[in-house]
């Protein structure tokens, strides 16, 4: 038994090698606590996380449809009057209960009062005349719907006529 005990003795006395090993590990623990263990996240930081699918943006909407008629301010009534009447007669011949939507657009103005005046002017001087030509072509007053609105993309007032 003596040779077996002799292996566990140190030079300074009877201290087992296992106690020296444990003491060495306890001294080395603070050094090892700063180390990061190797795992799959070492090589791929997203490993183990749920996937985030790529959602593509919505496709662009369809382009706006072309208006049935469009009249810009400054166009003489003698130029657009017969065209409006002929187009209205063609629409009424295809569908007798057609609805004409007359939309007057004005560019934005600096003040609310100026904006109201611009919308009133485009309604009275352009939209009302277009509506009168539609009525002259045979459209009933109930078949003509009128709107006036501000359009930031408009350089000058204009009227669009759509049919439904």
C-alpha positions in Angstrom: 0.0 0.0 0.0 2.9 2.3 0.6 3.8 2.6 -3.0 0.2 3.7 -3.8 0.2 6.3 -1.1 3.5 7.6 -2.2 2.1 8.8 -5.6 -0.5 11.0 -3.8 2.0 12.8 -1.7 3.5 16.0 -2.7 7.0 17.2 -1.9 5.7 19.4 0.9 3.6 16.9 2.7 0.6 14.8 2.4 -1.6 16.6 -0.2 -3.4 14.4 -2.7 -2.9 15.3 -6.4 -6.7 15.5 -6.7 -6.7 18.4 -4.2 -4.0 20.1 -6.2 -5.9 19.6 -9.3 -9.1 21.0 -7.8 -7.2 24.0 -6.4 -5.7 24.6 -9.9 -9.2 24.4 -11.4 -10.6 26.9 -8.9 -7.8 29.3 -9.7 -8.4 28.9 -13.4 -12.2 29.3 -13.2 -12.2 33.2 -13.4 -10.0 32.9 -16.4 -12.3 30.5 -18.1 -15.5 32.4 -17.3 -14.5 35.1 -19.8 -14.3 32.5 -22.6 -17.2 31.8 -24.9 -18.0 28.2 -25.5 -18.0 27.0 -29.1 -21.4 26.2 -30.5 -23.4 26.7 -33.7 -23.9 30.4 -32.9 -20.1 30.9 -33.2 -20.3 30.3 -36.9 -23.9 31.5 -37.6 -25.3 34.2 -35.2 -28.9 33.5 -36.4 -28.8 29.8 -35.6 -31.6 28.7 -33.4 -33.7 31.8 -34.0 -37.1 31.5 -35.7 -36.9 32.5 -39.4 -38.2 35.9 -40.5 -39.7 35.4 -44.0 -39.1 38.1 -46.6 -42.4 39.8 -47.4 -42.1 41.5 -50.7 -43.8 45.0 -51.1 -47.2 45.1 -52.6 -47.3 45.3 -56.4 -48.1 48.7 -57.8 -51.8 49.4 -58.3 -53.2 49.6 -61.8 -52.6 52.8 -63.7 -55.5 55.2 -63.4 -58.0 54.9 -66.2 -58.2 57.6 -68.8 -61.1 60.0 -68.4 -64.0 60.0 -70.9 -63.4 63.7 -71.6 -60.9 66.2 -70.3 -61.1 70.0 -70.8 -58.4 72.3 -69.7 -59.0 76.0 -68.7 -58.2 78.3 -71.6 -59.7 76.0 -74.2 -62.4 78.0 -76.2 -65.9 76.7 -75.7 -66.3 76.5 -79.5 -63.5 73.9 -79.6 -64.7 71.6 -76.8 -68.5 72.1 -77.0 -69.2 70.0 -80.2 -66.8 67.3 -79.0 -68.5 67.0 -75.6 -72.0 66.9 -77.3 -70.9 64.2 -79.8 -69.2 62.1 -77.0 -72.3 62.4 -74.8 -74.6 61.3 -77.6 -72.4 58.3 -78.3 -72.4 57.4 -74.6 -76.2 57.8 -74.3 -76.8 55.7 -77.4 -74.8 52.8 -75.9 -76.3 53.1 -72.4 -79.4 55.4 -72.0 -79.1 55.6 -68.2 -75.4 56.5 -68.2 -74.1 58.7 -65.3 -71.8 61.6 -66.3 -69.4 62.5 -63.5 -68.1 66.0 -64.0 -65.1 66.7 -61.8 -63.6 70.2 -61.6 -59.9 70.4 -60.4 -58.1 73.5 -59.2 -54.5 73.9 -58.2 -53.8 74.7 -54.5 -54.0 78.3 -53.4 -52.1 80.0 -50.5 -55.2 80.8 -48.4 -58.5 79.0 -47.8 -60.5 81.9 -49.2 -58.4 81.9 -52.4 -58.9 78.2 -52.6 -62.7 78.5 -52.3 -62.7 81.2 -54.9 -60.6 79.1 -57.3 -63.0 76.2 -56.9 -66.0 78.4 -57.5 -64.4 79.9 -60.6 -63.6 76.6 -62.2 -67.0 75.3 -61.3 -68.9 78.3 -62.7 -66.7 79.0 -65.8 -65.8 75.5 -66.9 -67.7 72.7 -65.2 -71.1 74.3 -65.6 -70.5 74.9 -69.3 -69.4 71.3 -69.8 -72.5 70.1 -67.9 -74.7 72.4 -70.1 -73.2 70.7 -73.3 -74.0 67.3 -71.8 -77.6 68.3 -71.1 -77.8 69.8 -74.7 -76.7 66.4 -76.0 -79.7 64.7 -74.3 -78.5 63.9 -70.7 -81.1 64.4 -68.0 -80.0 66.6 -65.0 -80.2 63.5 -62.8 -77.5 61.9 -65.0 -75.0 64.6 -64.4 -73.0 64.5 -61.1 -70.7 67.4 -60.4 -67.7 67.7 -58.0 -65.0 70.3 -57.4 -61.7 69.5 -55.6 -58.2 70.6 -55.2 -55.5 68.7 -57.1 -51.9 69.4 -56.0 -50.5 68.1 -59.3 -52.6 70.5 -61.4 -50.8 73.4 -63.0 -54.0 75.1 -64.0 -57.7 74.3 -63.6 -59.3 71.6 -65.6 -62.4 69.4 -65.8 -62.6 65.6 -66.2 -65.8 63.8 -67.3 -66.1 60.1 -66.4 -69.0 57.8 -67.2 -70.4 55.1 -65.2 
